[in-house]
């Protein structure tokens, strides 16, 4: 199944909003760190419901926001969530991570949450990000599916789209290979998921409380921040 087919089905089922709710626990902390200034142009790769651009428009007064997604249904949903006219500077596009429809040195910041690893060619995606960023522009890449997070390893079995599972060092190396200076890398923990008492385990999703606690309170979301140079 293609990325388009997979996520068209998710969007049709309303799962874009479910992803937004889950991702927001850690995404909001990463978004708050972005050095976005009023009037800046931001791309959101794998935009889903478009929540990240709406948040940046609300809190940082971005000038233009472009949400790119491989799923027409996702972009259709995202547009519907901004149809009230409150986000005139935000638009949503169907596109491919390996060929970004933007000119060289035309973008101030790129964001992606839980989407980078769906790229057919992650190295190519990083080169494209570096190409479109202005000197000093930033790339904030947030993932929950990564090597150190052992609790994410079985996710591939539940989705037909091939995913890339790198460890933290591989992310740093790939950023540098694409000429993106690694300015920061850390784990943003999810402090909002409620972890039941030990007596309530096993649950439908977790065998032990320790495993659940480790997933959210130890591993969380891996954030890698790259800065473009020339």
N, C-alpha and C positions, 0 to 999 in steps of 0.2 A: 504494500500500500504506500502511496506517495504521501509526503508531508501535507500536500493540499487536501487529499482525500481524508486523511486521518483527522485533520483539524477542522475541516468543513463539517465533519460528523460531530466533533466536539462542540462546535459553535451552534449547530442546529439543536443539540441537546441542552444548550444553556450552560455547558461546562466552562465557558469562558469566565463567567461570573464566579464560579467556584474556584477557579485558578486565581482570580484576582483576590478573593478573600484569603486564600492560603498564603499567597506570595506576599501580601501586604505586610504581614507580621515582620518580615525582615527587609523587604524592599523599601519601606518608608525610611528606614535608618540609612540605607545606602543612598537613596535619593536626596536626603537632607545633606549629605556630605558633598554632593556634586557642586563644583564651583561655578554654578550657572548664574549669569548676570541678566538683568532685564534686557530684553530684546534679542537674546541669543537664539541660535537655531539648534534644535536638538532632534536627533533621529532615535527612534525606539525600534530595535530589531526584534521581530517576533512579538509585536505589540499586543496581541490578544484582544482584550476588551478596551485597550487604550488607557488603562488607569494611570500608568506612569506619566504620560503626557498631560493628562488632566491634573494630576497632582503638581507637576512642575509649572503648569500654567497658573494654578491657584496660589502656589507658594513662592514662585520665583519669577513670575511675569515673563516667561519666554516669549520671544517674538514670533518664531515659527516652530512648530512641532510636526514631524512627519512620522507616523506609525507605519512601519513596513511589516507585512505578514505574507506568508505564502498561501494563506487561505482566504479566498474571496468572502466566505461566510463570516470569518472573524472580522475582516475589515468592514463588512456590512453592519455587523453588530456594533463595532466600535463607533462607526459614524452615527448610528442611531442613538448612542449614549451622549453624543455631543450635538444633537439636532436642535437643541433649544436656543442655539445662537450664543451661548456663553463662552464658547471656545472657538472663535472665528479664526484664530491663528493655527489651529490644529487640523491636520488632514491625515487621511489614511490611504495607503497605497498597497496594491498587490505586487509583490516583487520577490526577487531571489537574493539571498545573502551573498552570493558569489558575484553579483553584478549590480551594485547599488546605483540607482538612477539619480545620482547627484554628481556635480562637477568636482574636480580636484579643489582642495582647500576651500570648501564652501560651507563647512559645518563646524559648529563650536564644540558640540558634545554628542557622543553616541552612548546609548544605554541599551542593555539587554538583560532580561531576567528570565531564567529557565527556558532559554531558546537557543543559545549559542551551540549547544551540543547536537542540535538537529541539522546543522549545516552539512551539506554534502562534502564540503572541503573546508575544514576550519581554518587552515593556513591561508587559503584564498580569501576567506571572509575577513581575516585580520588584515591582509594586505589592502583589501577594499576599504576597511575602516580607516586605516592609516592614510590612504589616498584622499578620502573625502574630508578628513579632519584638517582644520587650519593648524599651523604651528602653535603648540601649546594647548591644543584641544585635547579633551579627555575621552577615554573609553572606559565605562563602568560595566564590567561583565560579572553578573551574579548567577551562580549555579548551585543547585542542591544535589545534582547528579555528578559526583566526582569520586575519584578513587578512594580517598581517605574516608569518605562517608560510606562505610560498609553496608549501611542500612538502605542505600539506594541501589545496590548492585543488582537486585532482582527486578528493577523497573523495566529493563529492556524486554523481559519476558512478557510484559503486559502491554506492549505497544509494538505495532508492526513496522514503525519507522526506525531505521538504524540510528543509534546514538553514539557519540564519541565520549568515552569516559577517560578524562585526563586526571592526573594528580596535580597538586598545586605547583610543583616544579615544572611540569610540562606546560602548564599555562604560562608561567613566567618565561620559559624558554621560547615558546611560540610567539608571545608578545614581542620579545626582543628581536626574534628573527624577522618579524614584520616591521621593525624599526619603531616600535612603541616602547618607550621607556616605562619600566614597571615602577610606578610611584608608590604603590601600596598593595598589600595583599593580606587579608585577614578573614576571620570567620565571624559572621554576624549571627549570634545565637537567637533562637526563637524562644522568647520568654513568655509568650502568650498562649501557646497550646497548653491546655490543662492536663497534667499528668496525674492519673488516679492513684490512690493508695496501693501499696503492694498487695493488699488483700483482694483487690479487684482484678488481679491478673490471673490467668491470661485473658486478653480481650480478643475481639475479632481480628485485630490487626497486629497485636503484640503479644509475644510469649511472656516477656518479663518487663517489669517496670524499669529495670536498669537499661535495657535495650532502648526503650522509648525515651528515657531521660537522655541517653547518650546521643540519640538522633537529633533531638531538638536543643539540648542544653550544652552539648560538647561540640558537635559538628556544625549544625546549623547551615547557613548559606556561605559558600566560598565566594568572596568578592576579590576580583583582581582589577586594579586600576592602571590603565596605560595612558601615557601622555605622548602626543605626536611631536616629532621634531623634524627639522629639515637640515 
